[in-house]
Amino acid sequence: MRILFTCVPGIAHLHAMAPLARAAERAGHAVLVATAPSFQEHFTQRRIPAVGAGADWSQADPASLPEFHRHGGDGQLAAFAEVATRGMVDDLASVIDSFKPDLVVRDALEFGGWVAAERAGVPLACFTPGMGAERNVMLAMAGETVTALTQRYGLDPDPELRRLYGYLYVHRRPRVLDFPFGEPYPQEFRYCPPEFDRAGQGRDRDLPDWVAELGDRPVVHLSLGTTFVASDPGRRVIRTVVESLAADDVDLVVGTGRGSDPESFGALPANTRLVPYIDHRSFLAHCSVFINQAGYTSVLNGIAHGLPMLTLPLGADQPVVGMNLANLGLGICCTNASKGPFPVLDPERLDPAAVRSSVRRLLAEEGFGRAVRRVGDEFRALPRLDGVVHRLTEVVRP
């Protein structure tokens, strides 16, 4: 079988899709990934065939497509749909014509794959790299922009997005993480992502020497992922968290992002260490609390290691993910402003006292850890990637 994947040019999307593409290759299928031209090297470096398509932009670079990046909060879902009109649909038509896929698997936030597959009459499936954007949420926040694609490209109307959501929906979450405001998918396949099999498999000898010298104090790790960590809001959050825990009896380890200069943050409290990068597969096993931005890859790593989390949502779907985790007792979500339908975090108003009290609660109250471990068990009961690949073949050969 020949499978064409489409992927939003973002590191979190890459990390989610690459294992599935590799699993399809291992099963003997021909694979090709279509993504932004300058982003395709992230796949080819992993020996996954890729081709450039659509606008050349990156989620991590605001200068790459200002029309996308100026949208925030409740406008960002619509911005993803609008990007499809910037050459993605037309380029994918050429890729489909030359590659001749039996199946298109689109990133849930990449809408050109939907349009191009329907126009070419190629079977379609949807893969979500995050916790998922429910149909009713997509309709409320981006319905006009998404439905406009059908008119622009001559497809049958889909005013309620039921056709868009009627294809097989592949996602990395057990039912316990379903949003309370969601609705059942007509077709779906849930699976356990590789983070859960890799958790704890990293080797301590690959960690820096200072990890072994941390001692017996609780270790708190702050990581803001790859998209927001180097932004001004991300740096502001880092400074506030460092300030908030400076006098507490913990060791705070902060990831500042690959290529960053930790010394640019100036003098630090004695209990704080800033590092550009550290391997979560090994390091999270040494931690007691994980502070993150509620990016789904970070959340998966936290759950896989059984860690209670303090989430500081900075954008995209992070506010609703953080809220969902908090409602399920897996941690605390720190928000202080309203923008769109969900509470969000304004980094300029992040209160050090709120961070400090939240971390202290997560360390003291055992119920958070128990809740995380229960959800981890739900993940580990799901099929693995080979099950996803088998289900995808059934889309073409039921």
Buried (B, 14 or more C-beta within 10 A) or exposed (E): BBBBBBBBBBBBBBBBBBBBBBBBBEBEBBBBBBBBBBBBEBBEEBEBBBBBBBBBBBBBEEEBBEEBBEBBBBBBBBBBBBBBBBBBBBBBBEBBEEBEBBBBBBBBBBBBBBBBBBBBEBBBBBBBBBBBBBBBBBBEBBBEBBBBBBEEBEBEEBEEBEBBBBBBBBBBBBEEBBBEEBEEBEBBBBBBBBBBEBBEEBEEEEBEEEBEEBEEEBBBBBBBBBBBBBBEBBBBBBBBBBBBBBEBEBBBBBBBBEEBEBEEBEEBEEBBBBBEEBEBBBBBBBBBBBBBBBBBBBBBBBBBBBBBBBBBBBBBBBBBBBBBBBEBBBBBBBBBEEBBEBBBBBBEEBEBEBBBEBBBBBBEEEEBBBBBBBBBEBBBEBEBBEBBBEBBBEBBEE
